[in-house]
């Protein structure tokens, strides 16, 4: 039995069928013993295992919108242990599908007790031949995929590339094939190192394939920023102590050498009119659980709406991730792509963030502020052990507090307002500060029976919002959104009382799309259902400061990894733009909003990596087909190179090597 990742056969183009024969032959050969009764019992156990495999994938997909990656199976266990109650709604809604997946088990159970003839079993030699044939048939199946093309949206690429994410692979090859490939990669390794060398060779860092972003409504610059802009208009945001050519000569590690070669060819993004605009300001950084444009209502969330339209307004911001908080959090705090591929390390159940816990991470805002003598704080209203935050975030320079140090009326999901009320005093008295919050109240399910915060706040949500009548599901969603609104309103009030509202930059972005939000509820709130491939990820990132006299409207396509370099540039903090996956949105470099599956949006085109479809956004550009192809190849190459480099940085502890060999590593 083969599952198509709950996608469409049109997207898969039938290539998964090549693996159907070997996948059917192997269990058949294993079950056909000479003594038939034991063979049938084994067949029953195998049918049950396959049914549970597919049921688990189906439930996970209906909750998170993704297929389970084999490298992240441990997270699934932790999720069930910590908040398995949240699965109750999905289980109730999936009883029909569960019954369908269990039908083969019921049929096999009946077959087990049917009369048997002992002599009907296959001979050992025949069974061994069938097993060998199943294995051998797999090899030409992989080779035959190349008949459908070898491009980055082909089934062949999904089969051979170690960097393809699980969802993309499953949609092109099927869930079972994808799981087999991931297990093979975990147990026997892959060609990731050589593939990274190929990937970085695709990029041409000196070329500028995209136009600069457009900041169409500029706020007044501070005197310091205006002087810097005049003096350093063309100076790149790099650390001059870092000489990649010299560094390459100091290592025998081929991956590290390739990284030095790649980053050495990067020019870095230039300082610009916005460099140091908010120099010396405090920073409050908020990764908000499931926050998106859908969460905003002029009537119910007036504070968040005002911040979204009054600050630095990013009209083309896309949240790259559809689920898994740790990935969105990692991108926001490090400016690097997390590992979403089958080459994720076996046993690393928390992904890239946890892998970074032992690495040197000098470009996180916590470590940069701490390096300047400013205390950095991190707060989260849940367990520090979940996703290993009690290990990862101190490594980023933060003094951390988790739910065990707070008095929370409800633990799951906990109140963002209660967290804010109990933590602001930790830092607001400091002369200068940086605080990072990972919120929790926006977590689903948005259900009266299962979510205590929904029950607490539902009476505050009317049946008509912003002149639109809403259903119960929409009211439940906004009942959770009210907690973040209340928390941020309280924060703004305290900052104003302390006279620090005008010299504090507040940044708020979601960790991922609100995956618990059903299509019917999204349609009820918005009046229409956002287009699945791109528009549901078109989101809101708030960058607000009371000192701005008027909004700065920026149409640059951008995403989660672009937040950190933009903030560092605004604050005039030292960083090396070559070493981040993202790009300062105000820079004159190339700008692309990239989704987790490598689809992208630029000023010129949208590219759907799942089916290779290109939609031109600027009909006047790239009118020649060859020019479009060259443009697409160049952008895809750059995306692949940045992704491969980010994974290699984490895997090799590259920052430690660079800082140590460049004399930048602090003593002790």
Secondary structure, 3 states (H helix, E strand, C coil): CCCCCCCCHHHHCCHHHHHHHHHHHHHHHHHCCCCHHHHHHHHHHHHHHHHHHHHHHHHHHHHHCCCCCHHHHHHHHHHHHHHHHHHHHHHHHCHHHHHHHHHHHHHHHHHHCCCCCHHHCCCHHHHHHHHHHHHHHHHHHHHHHHHHCCCCCCHHHHHHCCCCEHHHHHHHHCHHHHHHHHHHHHHHCCCHHHHHHHHHHHCCCCCCCCCCCCECCCCCCCHHHHHHHHHCCCCECCCCCCCHHHHHCCCCCHHHHHHHHHHHHCCCCECCCCCCCCCCCEEEEEEECCCCHHHCCCCCCHHHHHHHHHCEEECCEECCCCCCHHHHHHHHHHCCCCCCECCCCCCCCCHHHHHHHHCCCCCCHHHHHHHCCCCEEEEECCCCCHHHHHHHHHHCCCEEECHHHCCCCCCCCCCHHHHHHHHHHHCCCCCCCEEEEECCCCCCCCCCCCCHHHHHHHHHCCCEECCEECCHHHHHHHHHHHHHHHHHHHHHHHHHHCCCCCCEEEEEEECCCCCCCCHHHHHHHHCCCCCCCCHHHECCCEEECCCCCCCEEECCCEECHHHHHHHHHHCCCCCCHHHCCCCCCCCCCCCCEECCCCCEECCCEEEECCCCEEEECCCCCCCCHHHHHHHHHHHHHHHHHHHHHHHHHHHHCHHHHHHHHCCCCCCC
